[in-house]
Amino acid sequence: MVPVLRMVEGDTIYDYCWYSLMSSAQPDTSYVASSSRENPIHIWDAFTGELRASFRAYNHLDELTAAHSLCFSPDGSQLFCGFNRTVRVFSTARPGRDCEVRATFAKKQGQSGIISCIAFSPAQPLYACGSYGCSLGLYAWDDGSPLALLGGHQGGITHLCFHPDGNRFFSGARKDAELLCWDLRQPGYPLWSLSREVTTNQRIYFDLDPTGQFLVSGSTSGAVSVWDTHGDGHERKPEPVLSFLPQKDCTNGVSLHPSLPLLATASGQRVFPEPTESGDEGEQEVDLPLLSMRHVHLECQLQLWWCGGSPDTSIPAAQEGEEG
């Protein structure tokens, strides 16, 4: 596949998110936000690729600081951004530096660490924040007042996702083999946990289908697992109904289409060259590099998978499972 647009940030990209009310039928709503190291938050036009607006956050020394996580509010009126021990809220109608600052940690209490991910409940006026301090926080949408502080992960939280019913949400962490399900009606402990392989600090994403029945997750090993969350009741731990290996490299991203039976998977990870193996003492080594990528297996791909019972005949067979 060939990219339709290419927007270039100034440094390492920390996070991105689509506008919550985005519709391709309405170009004015088609934009995406991105945050990168030592740069403002940028709003990009999804039709032209042009920069539409910028939001700037400053620390106590009046130095520009980058957001580590982004999330639009469900009504699209606000952009929530995660920083160290802080969530900043920008009005989407007013680009610039004006924002509301909501501290998550004060007087040695609260949620410490960098706010690494944010997700909104689709049914209740609250949002959840994940932290690299291994904690989860629930906050009121209107004023950011803390509602609950949860703990259960062994690593920093990297992704959050609410169930469409608004009562349950899922969390995953780096270097943590557990994917936890939480019930807001009993938030003191996880409802159940699912097993996946996550052995690095990389974000390994997961996603729910629009009905909330199927949960899909990638893994460091490359395997993609699917669980039926409606299996034998909400309180019983679901077992995987499907697992497949798209490639041999890490599957870091998964995304389900909101209206079509399509699954997108992304693969790849940071790799480092290995020391070159020296030959026998009697052999003469000429111009051998100290480090080599010869034994490193890297597959950076974007793949589309058909999830329906029978594929649409209007879609050419060559496009099914297409790789980029």
N, C-alpha and C positions, 0 to 999 in steps of 0.2 A: 504494500500500500504506500501511496505517496501522500505526505501531509498536505492538507489544503492551506493551512496557515502555519507560520513559524514566527513566534514572538520570542525575542531574546532578552533575558534578564542580565544584569550586570555581574552576578556572582551565583553561588550555589543556591538553588531554589529550595526553600524550606517547606512551603505548602502552597496549595492552590485550591480554589473551589468555584463552582458554577453559581451564578445568581439563582436564588431559590425559586423565582417565578419565571425562569428562563423558558422561552418558547421560540422556536425557529420561525413561527408564523408572525412573530412580533419582533422585528430587528432591534427595537429600542430596549428589549429585555435580554438580548443575547450578548452577554458578556461574562467574562471570567476574571476572578481576582487572583493575584499571585504575590508571594512574598519571597524575597531573597536576601542573602547576607549583606548587611550594611547598605540596604536600599529601602526606599519607601514601598508601601503596598501599592501595586499597580492594578488598574482596571483596564482590561483589554477588550476591544470590540471583536466578537466572535465571527463577524462577517468579513471585516476588512483587516483585522490584525493590528489596527492602530490603537495607540494608547489613548484611552478615553478620560481617565482621571487618576489622581494619586492621593493617597492618605499617608500622612507622615506622623510618626510617633517619636517623642523625645524623652530622654531620661532626665534624672534630676540635675545633670550637668548641662542640659540643653544640647545633648548630642543625639544625632539620629540613631534610633535603634530599630532593629528589624523584628517583625512578628514571626513567631515560630508556628502558629496555627491560625487558620482562617475559617469562618463560618458565617454565612448570611442568616439573618433571622427568617422564620417562615414567611413573614409578610413582606420581606425584602427591604424593609425600611432601615435596617441597621446591619452593620458589619462588625462581628465580634472577632477580636484578635487576641491571641494568647502570647503573653510575655512572662518573664520571670516573676512569679508570685503575683501576677497582675493580669487582668483582662481589660482591654480597652475597647470601648464601644464607639464606633463612628456612625454618623448619619449618612446614608448613601446619597441623600439629596444635597449634602454640603461637603465636598472634598476639601482637603487641607489638613490642618493639624488639630482642629478643635475636636475633642472627644471626651467621653466620660471614662474616668479611671476607676476600676473596681478592684480593690486589693483582695486577694484570696488568702493572704497570710499577714496577720498583724498581731502585735503583742505576744509573739511566740505561739500563736494559735492559728489553726486553719490549714489550708492546703499549700504546702511549700513546693519549691521546685518550678521548673519551666512548664507552663501550660502548653502541652504538646498537641492536644486535640480537643475539639468542642463539637457537641451535637445537641440539637433541640428535640424535645419531645413533640410528636405530631398531635398530641391530644391534650397536653397540659401546659400551662405557662411556666415552663422551667427548662433549664438546659444543664447538661452535664459537661464537666471539664476533666480531662485526664492530665496527669502530671508526670514528668520524668522522676518525680519523687515517689513513684509507685502508688499514688493515691488517686481516688476518684471523688469528685465533689459535685453535689447537686445544688443549683442556685435558682432563685426566683428570677424570671425574665425581666420584670419591670424595674427592680432596683438592685438585683444582684445579691440579695441577702442569702446567706448560706442556709441550706435545708438539711444536708446530710454530708458526712465525710466517710467514705468507704475505703477499705483496704483488703487486699487479697492476692494481689499480683506480686511476683518476685522481681519483676523488672519495671522499667519506666513504661507508662501507658503510651501506645502509639496510635490506636484507632478506637473510635466509639461508633456505635450504630444503634438507633432506637428501632424497636419493633413497631409496625404500623398501629398496633393497639394502644401505644403510648404507655403501657404499664411495664414493659420489659425493655431492657437494653443490654447490649453486648459490648465487651471490652477485650482488647488484646494488648500484649506488652512485648517489649523486646527481650530477647534471651529468656523467654517464658513459654513453656509448652502448653499452657492452659489458655483457653478462650472461654471467658466467664460470662454467664447469663445472670442478670440481676432483675429482681422484681421490686418495683417501687412501693408496692404494698407491704413488702417485708424486706427492707433494704439492709438489714443488719448482716446478712450473709449471702453468698452467691446461691442462686437457685440450682444451678448445676454447672459443670465445666466440661469442655470438649478438648480433646487432645489434638495438637498439631505440632509440627517440628519448626521451632524458631530458635536458632542457635547464634544469631548475630544481632547487632544493634539496628539492623535495617527495619523499616516499616513494612510489615507484612499485612496487607489489607484483607478485609473480608466484606461481604455484602449480603443483603437480604433481597429476595424477590419482592415485587410490589405487594403481594398478598401476605408476606411475612412467613410463609411456610418453609421455604428452603433457604438455608444459610450456606454460603460458599466461601471458602478460604483457601489462600495459597499457603506455601510453606517454603522453608529454606531448601528442602530436598527437591523441590520442584513439583511435588504432588499437589493436585487440587482436590479438595474433599468437599462433599455436599452432605448436609444433614437435614432431615425432615423434622422441623421443630413442632409440628402438629401430630407427631407420631402416636405415642401412647399417653397423651395427657401432657400438660405443661410442666408438671413437677418431676417427671421421669426423664432421666438423661437420654437424649436421642443418640442413636447409633448412625454412623455414616451409611447413606444409601448409595453413594457413588464415590469412587476415587479413581483418578486417572493422572497420567504423567504427560503433560504437554511437551516438555523438553527436559533435558538433564540439568539445566541450570535452575537457580532459585526463581520461583514464581512469586513475585512481590506484589502484584496488583491483580485484582479481580473486580469486575463490574458487570451487573446484570442490566439489560436494557429495560426501561420502564414499561414498554408496551409490546415488545416483540420477544420471542424466545431466543434471545441471543446472549452469549456470554463472551466478554472480552477478558483476556489474560495478558499480563505483561511479565516479562522475565528479565533477569540480569542482576548483577550485584558488583560491588567494588572488589576488584581482585588485585593482588600484588605479585610481582615477579618473584620467582623462586631462585635460590642459588644454583648455579650451573654445576652439574655433577662432573667431578674430575675423573679422568680415565685412569688406567693403570699407570704405575710409576714408570714403566718402561716406554709408555707411549708419549710421543711428543705433542704437546698441546700448543696450537698456534692461534693467537687472536681469539681465544674463547671469552665470551662476555662473562662478567661476574654474576649477572642475573639474567634469567630467561623466562619467557612466557610460553615455552614449548609445551609444558604439561598442564597449562591452565585452560580449562574448558569453559568458554564464555559464550552465552547465547542471549543476546539482547533482542527480544522479539515482542511484537504485538500480534496476538492471534485472536480470531473470532470463531466462536463455536456455536453451532445450531443446537438448541436445546428442545425443540419441538418434536412431536412424534414423527412427522413426515415433513421434509423441507418443502418450502414454497417452490412450485415449479417455475415461478418467474425469476428466481434467483439462480444465476448460472452456477453449475457445479464447481467451476474453477474458483468461485469466490467463497465457497464454504470452507471454513477452517483456514482462511487466507492469512498469511504471515506477512509481517512488515519488518 
